[in-house]
Structure formats: structure tokens, C-alpha cells
Amino acid sequence: MSKDDFKNKSGDKSGRDSHYATLRRNVRDAKRERGEIPTPAQRRQKSNKDWKPPQMEAEQVFLYGLHTVRAALDNPARKRIKLSVTQNAFARLDIGEADALGFPVEFVSPQDIEKLVGPEAIHQGVLLETRALPVRKLDALKESPLLLVLDQVTDPHNVGAIMRSAVAFNAGAVITTQRHSPTESGVLAKSASGASNSSPIFR
């Protein structure tokens, strides 16, 4: 076997290994987003006690986490303001070239993202600045066979988990109260693991 043949075969094997490693990582990330497997503890120098959240404009939302951001980017109704992402996370998103996306992409460090969402947020190196999805009216639900109605469920983690169930059961929407219910946020979207872009919220 010539040196060139050996290099070609080695390159093919390396490419296959990299492909399968990416697939395994994506499956593992999706399971962590859904809470099926634990997220490894990360050593952090600071806690949320030392962090002050930034001033948010009306309707401004920060979505974070690979699965959550990927689902938001796939939603044509989602307004994309800016994607802040590490080089590694951008490769894992696999959404093409940054210059061809049609919205600003800024390559940052994990610490830059933590300044916006807090050091305890599991952001996986990616944050999408967007706007809250428009709240629909109940008249649009006439043809929905299944609806989930929440009465004063205030914890965004719980609402996110319920939205995952709503998608699993093919519910037409999740209905919440005008008051005593969380608005769209990064915490809610992360808990919903992308379901907030599939199951609309009505108030």
C-alpha cells in the first residue's frame, strides 16, 4: 500500500468518525434538553447572586441552548435580531455560512453570553436575540382537536415542560391566563426544548 493510499483511507476513517461523533453529540444534547439525562455539573467562578440581569426592552427575548435556538431559527414566524455564538457552537448548529444567514452573527466567548443570561444558565455557547412570538386569539382554535388550558401556572420551568407534552400529544395550543402566567423567556423556551416554537400560546 502506498503512502497516498494509506493517507486516503486514514482520512476517510477520520471523516466517518467525526460524522458519527457529531451524531452522538447531537442525540446527547437533545436528551439533555428534554431532561432525559443530567447535564454535567460545570465549575463556575460566579453564581447568579453576583449577576445582574440586563435591562430588557419590551418584547425582547433571549433564547439560548442549541436545541432551543435551532428550533427558533427554523420557525418562519420568529424575528431574528442577532445570533451570539461561540465558534464551536456555531459548527454544532450546522446552519450554513454566517454571512449567508440574513441576520447578524457575532462570534463571542461563553463569558459574553453569561453576562446576558447569567452564569448558571446552560447556554451551550449560543444565544439568539429575538422578539416574543405574537399571542394569538382564541378564534383561531376552532379546528383544534386538543387544547391544554393552564390556570395560574406561574413557574416558567413547569410551563415549558407542559409545552413539551403538548407537542407530544399533538395539542393545537396551550392556553394561559392573562395574569399570573409567565411571558416568553429564555428559561421557558429552554425548559420547552424547542416546543415553544411548535405549540403556540394563547391568552
N, C-alpha and C positions, 0 to 999 in steps of 0.2 A: 504494500500500500504506500503510495506516495505521500509526501508531507501535505500536499494540497488536498488530497482525498481525506486525510486524517482531519485537517482543519475544517473541511466542509461538513463532515459527519459530526465533529465536535460542535460546530456552530448550530447544526440542525437540532442536536440534542439540547443544547443550551436554550435555543429558542422555544422548544417544546416545554422544557422545564419551567421557563419563565412564564409561558402561557398558562400552564396548569397551576403554577403558584399564584398567578393573578386570579384565576377562577376560585381557588380555595380561599383566598383572602376575601374576595367579594362575597362568597357564601358565609364566611365567618362574620364579616361586617354586618350583613343583613340579619343574621341571627342575633347579634348583639343589639342592633337597632330595635328588634322586636322583643328584646328581653329574654330570649330563649337561652342564652349563655351569658355569664357575667362578663363585664368589662374589666380587664386587668386594672388593678389599682395603680395610679400614677403618682409619682412623688412630685409634690409641688412645694414651692417655696412660700407661696402665699395662699390664703384662703379667701372666701368671699367676705370675710369680716374686714379685710383690708381693701376691698374693691368697691368702688362707687360706680353704679351704672351710668352710662352717658344719658344726656338729655335726648329724648326721642321726639321726633316730630309726629304730628297727627298722621295716623295710618302707616307710619314707618315700622317695618318689621325686619328683624334679623333672624334668618333661618340658618341653622348650622347642622353639621353631620353629613356624611357622604350620601346616605340613602335619602335623607330629607331634601337636601339640595338638588340631588339628581331628579327626584320626583317633581320638585318645583320648576326646574328648568324644562321638564317635559310637558308642563301644563301651559297651554297657549294663553290661558286667562291670567297667568301670573306676570306681573310687571317686573322686569329685571332692571334694577338700578346699578348695582355693581357686585362683582364676584371677587371676594378677597380669599386667596388660596395659596397654600404652600406649593412648591414645585412637585413634591411627592404626591400630595392630594390631587393636584390637577391631573397628573398621569393616571391616577386611580379612577377619577371621574370618567375619563375616556370620552370626552365630548368634542374632540377635534382641536384645531388650532385656535389659540386665544384671539388672534387678530380677525378670525372669520366668524366669531360668535354674535356680533351685532350689539354687544353691550360691553362696558368697561370690565377688564380683568386686571386685578392688581396682585402681584406675587408678593407675599408677606411672610413673616415668621409666625410660628404658633403664638408667641407672646403678643403680637399685634392683635390677633383675634381675641385673645383672653382679655385685652383691655376693653373690648366691646361687650363680651358675653359673660365675663367672669372666669376666674381660674379653675373653677370646679366644673364648668361645662365641658362635656365630652364632644368637642367640635370636630375632631379628626382632621384638622387642618384646613377646613373650608367654611366660609360664611357668605351667604347671599343677602345683600340688602335689597329689600323688595317693598311692596305695599300690600296691605291687607286685602284679601280677596273680597269682592263686593258681597254683602249679605243679601241673599235672595228673599223674595216674597213667597208667602205660603201658596199663592195661586199657582205657582209652578209645580206643585206636588200632586196635582190631580191624578196623574197616571202612575204614581209610585206605589208599588205593592206593599212595601215595608218601610216604616219610619221609626226612628228612635227619638223619644222625647225625654229630655233631661230637665228635672225640676231643681234648680238651685244647686247644681253640682259645680262647686267653685274651684276645685283643685285642677289646674291645667294638666297635671300628670294623669289624673283619672279621666278627664275628657279625652285626652289623646289616646289612652288605652281603649276607651269606648269607641272612638272613631276607627281604630283598627278592627274591632269586632264588627262595626257597621259595614266596612268594606268586605269582610269575610262572609257576612250574611247577605251581601248584595242589597243593603238598605239604600233607599233613594236619597236619604238625607238624615242629618242629626239636627234636631230642633232644640234650642235652648231658650231660656228666658231673657228678656231684655236686661234685667238686673240680676245681680248675684250669679253671674256666669263669666268665665274668663274670655277675654278677647284673644284674637290670634296672636301668638307669640312664638319665639324660638323654642321655649320649653314645651308648649303644647304640641308644636309641629314635630319636635324630636321624639316626644312620647308617642305620637301618632305614627312615627316611622314612615312618613310619606302619605299616609291615609288622608291627611287634611287637604291634599290636592285631588283626592278621588271622591270623597264624601263631603258634599257641601254642607255648610252650617246655615240654618235658618233661625231667625229670632222673631 
